[in-house]
């Protein structure tokens, strides 16, 4: 797993544990430059959300 994929997974996991909307968390991360706006980032964030 790359660093970007790890970040995306963590964003998804954090969103689930804090009760935050995943799409809002991803939009924020993309806007802040934490992760790029790609399918892979979306996929790993959703995997993290589902695993939490």
SVG drawing of the C-alpha trace seen along z (x, -y; Angstrom):
<svg xmlns="http://www.w3.org/2000/svg" viewBox="-22 -23 26 27">
<polyline fill="none" stroke="black" stroke-width="0.4" points="0.0,0.0 1.4,-3.4 1.5,-6.4 -1.4,-8.0 -3.5,-4.8 -2.7,-4.6 -3.8,-8.2 -7.0,-7.6 -7.7,-4.4 -7.1,-6.4 -9.5,-9.2 -12.2,-6.6 -11.5,-4.9 -11.5,-8.2 -14.7,-9.3 -16.5,-6.2 -15.2,-6.4 -16.1,-10.1 -19.5,-9.8 -18.4,-12.2 -19.8,-12.0 -17.2,-10.2 -17.7,-12.3 -17.2,-15.5 -14.1,-14.1 -12.7,-13.2 -13.7,-16.6 -11.8,-18.3 -8.7,-16.2 -8.6,-16.8 -9.2,-20.5 -6.3,-20.7 -4.0,-18.7 -3.7,-15.8 -4.7,-13.3 -5.3,-13.6 -8.8,-13.3 -8.5,-9.8 -10.5,-6.6 -7.8,-4.8 -8.1,-7.3 -11.9,-7.0 -11.6,-3.2 -9.2,-3.0 -11.2,-5.5 -14.3,-3.4 -12.4,-0.3 -11.2,-2.0 -14.7,-3.2 -16.1,0.3 -13.4,1.9 -13.9,-0.5"/>
</svg>
